Amino acid sequence: MAFSPPWWLSHDIKDLNNQARRALHQDPGHSNGLRFLDELLEKSPSRCYCDESNGEEGSLDEGISETLHERENIFRGKFSLGLRRDHKVKGHGFKHGRWSDCCCESCISWQGKGEGKLHVVTNLPNQGTNGYENETSENVLFIHGFISSSSFWAQTVFPQITQPNFKLFAVDLLGFGRSPKPADCLYRLEDHTSMIEKSVIESYQLKSFHLVAHSMGCIIALNLAAKYPDRVKSITILAPPYCPSNGENASHNALNKLAEKKIWPPLAFGSAVMSWYEHVGRTVCLAFCRNHLIWERIVKLLTGKRGLHFFVTDMTKHTHHSAWHTMHNVICGGAKTQDKNLEIIKKAGISVKIIHGDKDQVVPTECSYNVKSSVPHAELQIMNGHDHNSMIVGREKEFTRELEDFWLSSSRSYVTREQ
């Protein structure tokens, strides 16, 4: 249940919000002390965007969000302390400091160059003669949200599936979970999409499939569906962060809408700080993600539990480089492509189901209403009393039954659509 502050605190909270907005407006991307600390701790980190303008190297590349280098910042170009970092785009080499103090698969995966494939969790109970496809199979591709992994689906939906002909594929997106986290990648929307194509669609020879996505994953799912409208049988999107493009300001509108500058509630404050303050975010990641085993041991000691919920462990399975660029180039930069993608989906007649909790403090419900307006035939379900995650977590069995029913009905519609 969402926390509502008492009436006698509401005035103070409004004042704090106003102060925070002024502070964030003055310095939304630059902190000299943290920048200097960042340089000392990470040895040779990638160059930041504090003093990078629209016309400099790499800023005009296709798929790059304007929010990376156009966030209002009165300190940009000043007090730089002479720190110049070796920032090179993909394919030209990239020096990087040691990210992790342990050698687990998640932590060392940032050292790769991205030539490999994503980590994919599968449930293939009914393999055909080629091992992947047969005439009766129903393939379902699951895409997780920001700061998450395939565990979001593998530990909730996968165990509840009852239909033997459903083949399930859940990916760890590029830069998250156990997938590669290359330091020479800018994590554009197309980078994520192409890695899913390579790791799942091509590797498992999927001729048709359903898509299920949560939060940020919805942007990637819609982009994927627009590339394969003849193969996609249905799309289920939960809490899609969709903001109409509104011309040239699409990326900035998305940033201001989804990472509003405020300090209450705490989740919104954390989102604002990590989205606007590049060096704060990098320093937090250095402290927590790079030393995740220490924090996990502390949590286990305090809770007395031998194992931790995947929500806890997934939060550290990324680097700041992968999270920062994915936030801006997918969530913000992707706003420029969503209108076109939704138009393709509408014309193709793909079955679409939208689910959103009315207590969601991460993505406002108006985003789902916006999708419904763009795709009138979509089914919209607003769930009373549910937040960003409880649409699924806590009601796994019921949610899975709803998915199975939707997949079966969509498959019948797909046959008609293809005739």
N, C-alpha and C positions, 0 to 999 in steps of 0.2 A: 504494500500500500504506500502510495506517495506521501511524503511528509509535508504538511502544511504548517508554516510558522504561525504562532499565536498572534492575535491582533496587535498586542503591545510591542511585537518585534517587527511588524510589517513596515513601519516608517523607517526604522534603522536599516532594514535590509534594502529598501529602495535607495536610501542614501549611499549605502555601500555599493550597490549596483552602479549608481551614477559615478561614484569615485573610480570604480574599476573601469568603466567605459572610458573615462578621461585618461586614466593611466595606460590602458591598452591602446588608445588612439595615439598617445604621444610616442609610445615605444612598442609597436606590435611585432617587431621581428629582431630586435637588436638589444643585447645586454652585454656591455663591454667586459664586465667582470666575468660573466659566464663564458663569454667568447674566449677570453684569455685562459680560463680554467679548462675549457674544452680543448684548446690547442695543447695545453700541457699534458692532459690525461690521455688523449687519443693519438698522440704522436703526429700522424700525418692524415688528419681527417679530410673529407672532401670539402671543397670551398663552399662557404655559406652564400646566401643570397642577400646579405645585409647591404652591400654596396654594388649590387648588380642591377642594371637598368634594362629597359626593354630592348635596347639596341645592342647589347653586348653578346658575347659568344654564348651560343646555346639557348638564348632566351626566346628566339623566334622559331625554334625547331617545331615541326608539326607534332601536335599532341601535348605540348607543354602548356600548362596553365599560367595565365597572367598573374595569378595570385602568388606565384613563387617570388616574383620580383617587383610587383606593383602594390604590395601591401603598404599603406601609408606609414612612413617612418621618418621623423624629422632628423634622426641620427644617421640615416643612410649616407655613406660616403664620408662620415666624420668620425673622429676618435677611433679609427680602425686599428690603432696600436701597431701598425705596420704588418699585420698578419695577412699574408697572401697565400691562398691555398691552391694546390695543384688540382684544378677541376677540369677533367677531360670527359668528353662524351663517349658513349658506348663504342667500343672497338679500338680505342686509342690508348689503352693502358690506364691504370688508376692505382696510385699508391694509397694505402690505407693502413691505419693502425690496427693493432690486435684488438678484436672486438670482445672476445670471450675469455674468461679465465678457466673454463672447463673445455673438455673435448667431446661433448655430446653432439649428436648428429645435427641438432638444430643450430648449435652455436658455430660449428665449423662450416656450415653450408654457405655462409656469406662469402667464403673465399673463392667459390666457383665463378665462372664467367658467364653462366646462363645458358651454355650449350646443351645442358642436360634436360631432364624432364621434371615436371612437378611430382611431388609425392601424392599418390592417389590411393585412397582406401576403397576397396571394392567388395561387393557382395554379389557373386555370380553363381547362383544356384542351378542355373539351367543352361549350361553352355552348349552351343551347337557344335557341328563337326569341325569348324575352324577355331573353336575355343572361345569365341567372343559373341557371335551373332547367330540367331536362327529365326525362322519365320514367325515364331510365336513370342519372341522376346519383346519386352518393354524396357527400353533403356532409360534411366533417369540420372541426370547429372546435377549434383548439388554444389552450390557455390556459397561459401561462408561470407560473413561480413568483416568489417575492419577490426584489427587486433583479435583475430580468431583463427580457427583452423578447421580441418575436416572433422575434428572431434565433435564439433557442434552438431553435426548430422550423424556421424557414426555411433555416437553414444546416446542419441535420442530416437531418431527415426529408424535406423537400420535394424535394431533388435525387435521392432514392432511390426515389421513387414510380414504379411500373411500370404500374399500372392506369390506362387513359386516361379512365375514367369517374369518377375521384375528383376532387372539387373541394375545395381546401384553403383554409382561412381561419385565419390566425394573428394575434391581436390584441396590441397593446401595451396593457396594462391602464391604466386611468385613473391618472394620476400617474407613469407609467413610460414609458421609451423615448421615442417621438416623439408620444405621445398628450398631450392637454391635462393640465395640472397645476394646476388652479384653486386659488387660495389661500383661497377661501370655501367649500370642500368639506371634509367630515369623513371622506370615504372609507369610508363604511359598506359592508357586504357588499351591500346593496341598490343602492348607488350604482354599484358595479362591475358588478353583474348587469344593471341597467337600461341601462347604456352599451353592454354587449355586445348586448343585445336591439336597441337602436336602431341600432348600427353594423353589425351583421352579420345577425341574424335577420330584422329588418324591411327593412333596406336591400337585402339580397340575396334576400329572399322565400323563406327556407328553410322548406319544409314538413316536412322531416325531416332529421336530422343525427346524426353520431357526435360524441362528445366525447373529447378527449385532454387531460389536464392533468398538470402536474408540481408537487409540493410545495404551496405555498399556493394555487396555481391549482386544486387539487383541491377545496378548500372552495367556491370560486366555481362550479366545474363541477357539483358536487352540488346546489348551490342552484339553478342554472339547470335541471338535469334535473328537480328537484322541481316547477318551475314549468311545464315542458313534458314531462311523462311520456309523452304520446301522440306526441310528435315525435322523442324521443331513441331512436335505434336501439341505441346501445351507449355505454358509458363506460369509458375506460381511464384509470386514475389511478396515477401513479407517486409513491411516497413520500408518501402522504396524511397530513397532520398532524392525525389524528383522535383526539380524547380524549372519551370518554363524558361526557355533560353533568354527571352527579352533582349534580343539583339546582341551587341558587342559586350554587354555587361554580364553575360551568363555566368562566368566563373566567379566573379565578385559577388553576384547575387547569391550563388550557392554557398559561398564561404560565410557571408553575413547571415544567411538563413540557418545554416546547419551548425555554425560555430559562433553564435551570437556572443558579443562581448558582455558577459555578465558573470557574477560570482555566485548566483543562487539559481537553481539548486547546485550542489557540489559537482554533480556529473556534468552540468553545463559549463561550470567554471573550468573543470579539467579539460573539457573539449576546447574551450576558447584558448586557454593557455598553450596547449599542445599544438594548436593549429596556427596561432599567430606568432608565438615566441619561438623562433627556431632554436636558439641556443639553450633556452630553458628545457625544451623537449629533448635536445641532444644530451644535455647533462643528466636529466632524469633517466634516460635510457642507459647512459653509461653507468649510473649508480645501480639500477635495478635489473635491466636486461642482461648486461654483461656479467653480472654476479648473481644470476637467478638462483643458483643452487644454494647460496647462503640464505637468501630470503625464503626459499621454499623450506629449508630446514627450520628456520625460525618459526614460520607459520605452523609447521607440523608440531613443533615443540609446544607452541602456545595452545593449539587446538587439541593436541593429543591424538591426532589422526595420522595414520600411516600413509594414506594417499590423499591427494588434493583434487578438488573438482577441476575439470578441464577449463572452466572459466578463469581460474587462478593461473594455471600453468601456461595457457595460451597467451596471456597478456605479456609474457616476456619473450615469446618466440618470434622476434623480429629485430631488425636493427633500426636505428633512427633513420638511416638513409632510405630504407625500404618503406617505412611507415610514413615519413614526411612526404616523400615524392608520390606515394600512392594516394595519400590524403588529398594533395593538391592536384595531381594530374588525372586522378580517376573521379573522386567525388566532386571536385570543383571543375576541372577541365572537362570532365565527361558531360557536364551540363550543356555544353555546346553541341553535343551529338544526340542527346536523348529525344528531342522533338522529331528529328529525322528517323531515328530508330523506331519510335512508336508509330510513326506514319507507315513505315514498311510493315510492321506487325499488324496494324489495323487493316491494311489493304490485303495482306495475306490471309486474314481471317483466323489467325492462330488463337486458340482458346487461352484466355488469360484470367487468372484468379489473383486478386489483391487482398491481403490480410493485414490489418493494422490494429494495434491496441490503443484504446482511447486514453490510456495513462502513459503513453510513450513520451519520455522526456529527452530522447535522443533525436528522433525524426518526427516532426509534427504531422498530425493526421492529414493536414491539408495537402501534403505531398501525394498521398494515395488518392485523394479526390481529384488532384490534378491529372494523375494517370488515367483515372476513370473518364475524365473529360476528353482526354486525347484518344482513348480507345473505348468508345461507348459500349461495345459489346462485352467488355470485361466485367467479371463478377467481383463486386467489392464487399468485403466482410469486415466491419468494424467490431472489434471484440471489447465488450464492456469490462472494465476492471483489470485489463491486462496491459503490461508495459512492453518494452522493447524486446524482451526475451521470453516472458511468460506466455506469449502466444503459443510457444512450443514447449519450453521447459516447464515441467509440472503437469503437462497434459499430453504427453508423448503418444499414448495409445489412441486417444481421441483424434489428435491431429493427424496421425498416420492413416487412420481409417478415412478421414476426409480427403487426404491426398490420394489414396488408392481409388476412391470413388471418382475423383476428378480425373485421374489418369485414364481410367477405363472409359468414361464418357468422352473424354477428349480424343482417345484413340478411334472411337467410332466416328467422331466428327472429322478426324484427319482422313480417314478412308473416303468419306464423302467429298472432302475438299480436294483430294487428289484425283478423283474420277473425272 
